[in-house]
């Protein structure tokens, strides 16, 4: 048996509510119905996407992620502005402890590799929280599909107009001034994602926290 897993930083409820108010305004803009919007429970900053992981690897994986978390002290983060990948994927960005977030992502990736999880090649890490995508995309990896993004790593896709997708660039521009309230990132979360199987249009993946590991050498547990 296997589970589809990724490591992530989850924003607290207060940060989610702030962003939700901004997204509600975006969804009233012309053309918004032509996008697939990510549900609130799918809002996260992916650190490392692992794909299908055999159950037998889970104990060592969680142990190594715990070590990665202990090596990283808690740090401040806030949701900041917006952007897009290839005019097709709309996301909210991050500000604050970006260096710490990047190091945590690198450590989570290394932990998975050392636990025996087959990982894709390293790419430049771009902190992003996916909000919407064009409807032409196929089911894909973590929070962004269609080959544009794997985990937090970026590969820019083709012009959305060629596929008839809604161009998300105006939405990214409208989100550009968003500034969320800072919070302290205090844990690394291993998340299981269950992809839709019913075939019902608009059905969202379901997410479940498999393990939570506190940051910092002073963490108990």
Secondary structure, 3 states (H helix, E strand, C coil): CEEEEEEEECCCHHHHHHHHHHHHHHCCCCCHHHEEECCHHHCCEEEEEEEEEEHHHHHHHHHHHHHHHHCCCCEEEEEEEEEEECCCEEEEEEEECHHHHHHHHHHHHHHHHHCCCCCCCCCCECCCEEEEEECCCCCCCCCCCCCCEECCEECCCCCHHHHCCCCCHHHHHHHCCCECCCEEECEEEEEEEECCCCCCCCCCCEEEEEEEEECCCCCCC
